[in-house]
Amino acid sequence: MRLTWRRQELLQILREAGKQPLTYRDLEAFGIQQPANLIYELELIGQPVERVYRNRASGTKALVGFRLKADEQTVPSPARRSRSAVIRNR
């Protein structure tokens, strides 16, 4: 499996989000169709996608969202700053 433009776009969005986990709904708002499938495909080709959880009062875990592992995050390119601003202001 190669890195298609859809996967590249998702990777860019995750990079721009930095440590901020993004939900499926967030990814859809950025125009990513079928984000669950794309996350899975990225994992299949070895991209370091991390699932972020929070603990519930009941003791179970709830999925918060997805982000790239810390060593894979990069500074966003100037052309993408407007999307980064949206992520910070959610």
Rosetta silent file (secondary structure, phi, psi, omega in degrees, C-alpha in Angstrom):
SEQUENCE: MRLTWRRQELLQILREAGKQPLTYRDLEAFGIQQPANLIYELELIGQPVERVYRNRASGTKALVGFRLKADEQTVPSPARRSRSAVIRNR
SCORE:     score description
SCORE:     0.000 S_00000001
   1 L     0.000  131.354 -179.398    0.000    0.000    0.000 S_00000001
   2 L  -104.442  173.039 -178.421    1.401    3.375   -0.957 S_00000001
   3 L   -86.179   94.736  179.702    0.794    6.851    0.392 S_00000001
   4 L   -73.559  170.612 -179.823   -2.094    8.148   -1.721 S_00000001
   5 H   -63.105  -32.490  178.141   -3.105   11.818   -1.786 S_00000001
   6 H   -65.879  -41.581  178.728   -5.961   11.036    0.664 S_00000001
   7 H   -69.551  -38.814  177.847   -3.511    9.503    3.130 S_00000001
   8 H   -62.031  -41.748  178.728   -1.076   12.374    2.617 S_00000001
   9 H   -62.302  -43.983  178.675   -3.857   14.877    3.354 S_00000001
  10 H   -63.266  -43.700  178.079   -4.787   13.035    6.552 S_00000001
  11 H   -59.737  -42.270  179.314   -1.150   12.908    7.653 S_00000001
  12 H   -62.081  -43.942  179.198   -0.817   16.649    7.062 S_00000001
  13 H   -62.299  -44.144  178.883   -3.920   17.369    9.139 S_00000001
  14 H   -64.875  -38.479  177.148   -2.643   15.178   11.985 S_00000001
  15 H   -62.228  -44.659 -178.561    0.776   16.874   11.836 S_00000001
  16 H   -65.691  -30.279  179.602   -0.797   20.313   12.013 S_00000001
  17 H   -71.882  -19.702  179.657   -2.898   19.302   15.010 S_00000001
  18 L    62.554 -127.238 -178.552    0.289   18.477   16.927 S_00000001
  19 L   -80.244  -12.180 -179.199   -0.532   16.978   20.327 S_00000001
  20 L   -69.789  116.122  176.513   -4.241   17.834   19.950 S_00000001
  21 L   -71.556  141.835  179.480   -6.173   14.599   19.272 S_00000001
  22 E  -110.828  136.323  178.373   -8.706   14.843   16.450 S_00000001
  23 L   -83.911  171.223  174.151  -12.007   12.984   16.421 S_00000001
  24 H   -59.147  -41.207 -179.430  -13.614   11.366   13.404 S_00000001
  25 H   -62.614  -40.932  176.480  -15.988   14.339   13.301 S_00000001
  26 H   -59.134  -47.002 -177.818  -13.028   16.775   13.272 S_00000001
  27 H   -63.748  -39.314  176.379  -11.453   14.905   10.373 S_00000001
  28 H   -63.654  -36.664  178.680  -14.716   14.912    8.451 S_00000001
  29 H   -64.535  -26.153  176.620  -14.964   18.681    8.997 S_00000001
  30 L   -87.618    5.452  175.767  -11.577   18.983    7.267 S_00000001
  31 L    92.930    9.061  178.423  -12.950   17.099    4.275 S_00000001
  32 L   -82.492  116.617  177.509  -11.603   13.642    5.079 S_00000001
  33 L   -88.283  139.422 -179.333  -14.100   11.072    3.863 S_00000001
  34 L    52.357   59.312 -176.504  -14.249    7.774    5.737 S_00000001
  35 H   -60.540  -33.404  179.657  -11.658    8.780    8.358 S_00000001
  36 H   -61.886  -42.535  178.713  -11.823    5.432   10.148 S_00000001
  37 H   -63.951  -42.641 -178.630  -10.757    3.625    6.992 S_00000001
  38 H   -67.765  -38.833  175.743   -7.927    6.059    6.340 S_00000001
  39 H   -58.803  -46.861  178.948   -6.640    5.825    9.918 S_00000001
  40 H   -60.109  -44.134  179.705   -6.611    2.046    9.531 S_00000001
  41 H   -63.507  -39.827  177.121   -4.816    2.275    6.183 S_00000001
  42 H   -61.197  -42.599  178.694   -2.154    4.559    7.677 S_00000001
  43 H   -63.582  -38.534  179.849   -1.569    2.030   10.448 S_00000001
  44 H   -61.931  -34.623 -178.586   -1.304   -0.785    7.894 S_00000001
  45 L   -92.688    9.125  172.334    1.511    0.987    6.053 S_00000001
  46 L    91.975   11.917  177.069    3.377    1.684    9.293 S_00000001
  47 L   -75.056  138.861 -173.455    2.479    5.314   10.002 S_00000001
  48 L   -81.896   73.277  178.418    2.654    6.040   13.752 S_00000001
  49 E   -88.249  132.780 -178.734   -0.970    6.931   14.543 S_00000001
  50 E  -112.541  134.544  173.177   -1.772    7.040   18.244 S_00000001
  51 E   -89.484  133.863 -179.050   -5.203    6.576   19.795 S_00000001
  52 E  -109.648  129.010 -178.827   -5.846    8.934   22.701 S_00000001
  53 E  -120.045  159.353  170.019   -8.142    7.813   25.511 S_00000001
  54 E  -126.662  152.693  178.290   -9.553    9.354   28.668 S_00000001
  55 E   -85.883  133.080  175.677  -10.658    7.527   31.768 S_00000001
  56 L   -87.786  161.816  177.368  -14.341    7.603   32.585 S_00000001
  57 L   -59.892  -29.484 -179.514  -15.679    7.746   36.126 S_00000001
  58 L   -74.076   -8.760 -179.122  -16.848    4.138   35.649 S_00000001
  59 L    96.056   -6.463  177.145  -13.243    3.049   35.165 S_00000001
  60 L   -89.169  167.370  179.406  -13.585    2.349   31.452 S_00000001
  61 E  -104.595  145.677  176.973  -11.730    4.205   28.733 S_00000001
  62 E  -121.197  135.183  178.364  -13.286    6.430   26.077 S_00000001
  63 E   -69.805  124.090  177.302  -11.634    7.219   22.768 S_00000001
  64 E   -89.059  -44.675 -178.891  -10.861   10.945   22.553 S_00000001
  65 E   168.394 -159.615 -175.264   -9.306   10.938   19.091 S_00000001
  66 E  -128.197  149.828  173.835   -6.202   10.353   17.029 S_00000001
  67 E  -154.790  166.602  173.980   -2.833   12.041   16.663 S_00000001
  68 E   -81.243  148.911  176.316    0.607   11.219   15.374 S_00000001
  69 L   -60.448  149.560 -170.802    3.074    9.956   17.904 S_00000001
  70 H   -49.969  -39.540 -177.102    5.193   12.781   19.310 S_00000001
  71 H   -72.634   -9.056 -179.222    8.336   11.976   17.292 S_00000001
  72 H  -102.935   -2.056 -177.881    6.371   12.268   14.016 S_00000001
  73 L   -82.007  138.929  179.760    4.904   15.734   14.564 S_00000001
  74 L  -128.335  166.568  176.433    6.354   18.561   12.521 S_00000001
  75 L   -71.057  132.861 -179.639    5.897   22.297   12.274 S_00000001
  76 L   -65.651  147.845  177.878    3.044   23.100    9.878 S_00000001
  77 L   -72.268  153.617 -179.668    3.910   24.654    6.557 S_00000001
  78 H   -57.772  -32.088 -178.948    2.901   28.311    6.041 S_00000001
  79 H   -66.639  -18.272 -175.889    0.384   27.301    3.368 S_00000001
  80 H  -108.249    7.969 -175.585   -1.554   25.306    5.956 S_00000001
  81 H   -59.362  -34.257 -177.910   -1.655   27.803    8.839 S_00000001
  82 H   -62.964  -37.748  177.587   -5.353   28.585    8.395 S_00000001
  83 H   -68.288  -38.674  178.803   -6.267   24.967    9.126 S_00000001
  84 H   -61.953  -38.876  179.422   -3.970   24.966   12.162 S_00000001
  85 H   -63.533  -37.434  178.444   -5.756   28.012   13.516 S_00000001
  86 H   -64.024  -42.371 -179.807   -9.080   26.174   13.214 S_00000001
  87 H   -62.297  -44.530 -178.810   -7.695   23.232   15.177 S_00000001
  88 H   -66.421  -29.113 -174.880   -6.420   25.475   17.990 S_00000001
  89 L   -97.949   15.608 -179.241   -9.714   27.336   18.219 S_00000001
  90 L   -66.696    0.000    0.000  -12.077   24.351   18.412 S_00000001
